[in-house]
Each structure stands twice: as structure tokens, then as C-alpha cells.
């Protein structure tokens, strides 16, 4: 078992009230959830947690997970993906998830390790801000929503995004977890 997966008991999910396995990673996710509500002004009802994306690539199936989907005025406005360690290694898969999570391209994607964060503009895939403090607040999201279009990607592009997400979040996770866990 990896250090970040060490089971510390049970915890209550801040957003849903569900009982969850308490790990170091889950504690970081709960801290992010509290930050979104207490500092960024989102309602718990604006936040969907643990959203799964079912992927099928060349007949192979897998599941990718987005930690938080932020909903504003009935639209998925932003996703947040948590993972310990380096952020840059998760940028591309996080953008792919933002392009696949809804029937349209979600405007913003955030990758965070709980201490640092990168805010990415999904259409370009570029980092537009760094730091947890630069995650858009609800008020900022409402303003940004006025100028955003929610466009559907072509089937060809969606297939490419599925392959990217599958490679980064399904295949690589299986291989890396086995390697990383053997290091401890």
C-alpha cells in the first residue's frame, strides 16, 4: 500500500455527508472541498464529487475520475482534479477530462495537489493562473459564464480525448501504482 493510500479510518465527506475511507489523499480532497465552499463562495449543491468518466478504447474499458465538477447556472463550468506530487504531469489528462465530462467543452480545468494549483483554459489547454487563490470564485464564475460558449467537440476530437484520458488515467495509473507502491 502506498503512503498516500494508508487507511486512517473513516471520514465524513464535507459535500455529501457520505462516510468515506480516510486517507492522506482524501484529507486533501476534503480540504479542497471546504476551501471551495468557505473561501470561494460555492454552495455544496454547486459541487459534484467523484464524477466518473467511463472510457472504452479499442474495446478496452476503464474509468477515470474527476474529483470535483463545479456547476453554475446548470452548466458544468469547471472541473478540479486532485493528485499528489507534480501538477504538470496531470495537465493534459485534466484537459481531456474537461472535454469529456459533459456534452460540451467545460471552460476551465484545475489540477491541484492540495497545496499548489494550476488553472487551465480548456479550449487552449494553457495554464492561465497558478495557486489555489486563483481558482475562480463563484462570483468570478458567474461573470465568466456570461462570455463563455459551451461548444461540442467533433466525434473525431472526442475519440482522441478518450484515448489521452485512458492512457494517462487508466493505463498509466495501473502501471505507476504498482511501481510506486513497491518503492515504499
matplotlib code that plots the C-alpha trace (Angstrom):
import matplotlib.pyplot as plt

x = [0.0, 1.3, 1.8, -0.8, -3.3, -2.7, -6.1, -6.5, -10.1, -13.3, -14.2, -17.4, -17.5, -17.9, -20.0, -22.3, -22.2, -21.2, -18.8, -15.5, -12.3, -9.9, -6.5, -4.0, -5.3, -8.9, -8.0, -6.5, -9.7, -11.8, -9.6, -10.2, -14.0, -14.0, -11.9, -14.4, -17.3, -15.8, -13.3, -14.6, -18.3, -19.7, -22.7, -22.3, -25.1, -22.8, -20.2, -20.5, -17.9, -16.2, -17.6, -16.6, -16.0, -16.5, -14.0, -13.8, -10.7, -10.2, -12.6, -10.8, -12.8, -11.7, -12.8, -11.3, -12.4, -12.8, -12.7, -15.0, -17.3, -18.4, -21.9, -23.0, -26.5, -27.0, -23.7, -20.5, -18.2, -15.0, -13.5, -10.9, -8.6, -6.5, -3.3, -0.3, 3.0, 3.7, 1.0, 2.4, 2.2, -1.6, -2.4, -3.1, -5.3, -7.2, -7.9, -9.1, -11.5, -12.9, -13.6, -15.3, -17.2, -20.2, -21.8, -19.7, -16.2, -16.2, -14.4, -12.0, -10.0, -7.9, -5.2, -4.0, -2.0, -3.8, -1.0, -0.4, -2.9, -2.9, -6.0, -6.2, -8.4, -9.8, -10.1, -6.4, -5.1, -3.0, -2.3, -3.9, -3.2, -1.4, -2.2, -5.2, -6.2, -6.6, -9.3, -12.3, -14.7, -18.4, -18.8, -16.0, -17.5, -20.9, -19.1, -17.1, -20.1, -21.6, -18.9, -18.4, -19.8, -20.3, -19.3, -19.5, -16.4, -16.3, -16.6, -13.0, -11.7, -13.7, -12.2, -8.7, -9.5, -10.8, -7.5, -5.5, -7.5, -7.4, -3.6, -3.0, -5.6, -6.3, -3.2, -0.6, -2.3, -2.2, 1.4, 2.5, 0.6, 2.3, 5.8, 5.3, 3.8, 6.7, 9.0, 7.6]
y = [0.0, 3.5, 6.0, 8.3, 5.4, 4.4, 3.9, 6.1, 5.1, 6.7, 10.3, 12.2, 13.8, 17.6, 17.9, 14.8, 13.7, 10.2, 8.1, 7.6, 5.8, 8.3, 8.5, 11.3, 11.9, 12.0, 14.5, 16.8, 16.4, 17.4, 20.4, 21.5, 21.0, 23.2, 25.8, 25.9, 26.5, 28.6, 30.7, 30.7, 31.0, 27.9, 26.2, 22.5, 22.0, 23.6, 20.9, 17.4, 15.0, 11.9, 12.0, 9.0, 9.0, 5.6, 5.1, 2.5, 2.5, -0.3, -2.5, -1.9, -0.4, 1.8, 4.5, 8.0, 10.1, 13.8, 14.9, 18.0, 19.3, 22.9, 23.7, 27.2, 28.1, 24.5, 24.2, 22.4, 25.4, 23.9, 20.6, 20.0, 17.0, 16.3, 14.2, 14.2, 15.4, 17.2, 19.2, 19.4, 15.7, 15.9, 18.9, 17.1, 14.4, 17.0, 19.0, 15.8, 15.1, 18.7, 17.9, 14.6, 15.2, 16.9, 17.1, 20.3, 21.5, 22.6, 26.1, 25.6, 22.8, 22.9, 20.4, 20.5, 18.6, 20.4, 22.9, 24.2, 24.6, 25.3, 26.8, 25.8, 27.2, 24.1, 25.3, 26.2, 23.8, 26.6, 27.4, 30.8, 31.1, 29.4, 29.0, 27.9, 31.5, 31.9, 29.2, 31.3, 32.1, 31.7, 35.4, 35.3, 32.1, 33.9, 36.8, 34.5, 32.5, 35.5, 35.5, 31.7, 29.5, 25.8, 24.1, 20.4, 18.8, 16.7, 12.9, 12.6, 15.0, 13.3, 10.0, 11.5, 12.9, 9.5, 7.9, 10.5, 10.2, 6.4, 6.4, 8.8, 7.8, 4.2, 2.6, 4.8, 4.6, 0.8, 0.7, 3.6, 2.4, -1.0, 0.6, 3.4, 1.2, -1.2, 1.7, 2.0]
z = [0.0, -0.8, 1.9, 0.5, 0.4, 4.1, 5.6, 8.7, 9.5, 8.3, 7.5, 6.5, 3.1, 3.6, 0.5, 0.5, 4.2, 3.0, 5.0, 3.2, 3.8, 5.4, 3.7, 3.3, -0.2, 1.0, 3.7, 0.9, -1.1, 1.9, 2.5, -1.1, -0.8, 2.3, 0.6, -2.4, 0.0, 2.7, 0.7, -2.9, -2.1, -3.8, -2.3, -1.6, -4.2, -6.9, -6.4, -7.7, -6.2, -7.5, -11.1, -13.1, -16.8, -18.4, -21.2, -24.0, -26.2, -28.7, -26.8, -23.5, -20.7, -17.8, -15.5, -15.0, -12.1, -11.7, -8.0, -8.4, -11.1, -10.4, -11.7, -12.4, -13.7, -14.8, -16.7, -15.8, -15.5, -14.1, -13.1, -10.4, -10.4, -7.3, -7.2, -5.0, -6.4, -9.7, -11.4, -14.9, -15.4, -15.0, -17.1, -20.4, -18.9, -16.9, -20.1, -21.7, -18.8, -19.1, -22.8, -22.0, -18.7, -20.4, -23.8, -24.3, -23.6, -19.9, -19.9, -17.0, -15.5, -12.4, -11.4, -7.8, -5.2, -2.4, -1.9, -5.4, -8.3, -12.0, -13.6, -17.3, -20.0, -21.6, -25.2, -25.5, -22.8, -21.5, -17.8, -17.2, -13.5, -10.7, -7.0, -5.1, -4.6, -8.3, -8.7, -9.8, -7.0, -7.6, -8.2, -10.8, -12.4, -12.8, -14.6, -16.8, -17.6, -19.4, -22.1, -22.5, -25.2, -24.5, -27.7, -28.6, -29.9, -33.1, -32.7, -34.0, -31.3, -28.6, -29.6, -29.3, -25.9, -24.7, -25.8, -24.0, -20.8, -21.0, -21.4, -18.6, -16.0, -16.7, -18.2, -16.5, -13.1, -13.2, -14.1, -11.9, -8.8, -9.0, -9.4, -6.9, -4.2, -4.5, -3.6, -0.1]

ax = plt.figure().add_subplot(projection="3d")
ax.plot(x, y, z, "-o")
ax.set_aspect("equal")
plt.show()
